[in-house]
Amino acid sequence: MPVIDMSTIKPVGEFGSKAWGEACVEGAIKMLEAANLPDSINWAFSEDYTHPPARLMEGGRTHAGYYLMVKDGKVSGGDSILDEALTIPGFHVTLPWGSICNQSGALYGQEGQRQRSAEEQVLFAAISEYVGRENPFGLPLNKDGNPSFMLEPVGPWPPEVGRALGEGGEEGNGLHNIAATLQTDSPEYADLPVTALRVPIFADMTDQQKADFVKLCGVEM
């Protein structure tokens, strides 16, 4: 049985907000600690959402995002991005807040994740065409010289970690669905055309919506 009872989860804040990040971390730590991870595991997770709305950065926050760290099998995490966590191989992501905010509130399992990724590729390609250049988000280049939202050092998900955070994901549980349920809607997306998985449909936006959306994503024209 999953560690987190989804019936107890209620929205607490916008995607990338302090309240939302802290609630995600709280749930993730419970899931990982319940797994009794071996001391041999050293792995970290961080998601850093760039160009967030100013309202999310009140109180002196320096990053919209959160991190998890497993060091010698011990679990920790918190709001913002910890430098130490970034040195540990794992899953480290940096992307414009506006580019993934809305769809992060959709509930899904593995097939939904694949569909979301495909729809995001369409969105990102449309933005690239609109601004007339590759890598419109200014993503860092990986070791192969290609733009990537994944930051080094990349490391595989330890099986024990993957099982703990993904438990019940096909039935609506798991860390992604917990985070999605904790998320409240952000006003920037209220009138935008979106897919069933809440991915913005750039081709269906008005000219003004397109201009506003690329600005929301921190893209300079």
Order of alpha helices (4+ residues) and beta strands (2+ residues): beta-alpha-beta-beta-beta-alpha-beta-alpha-alpha-alpha-alpha-beta-alpha
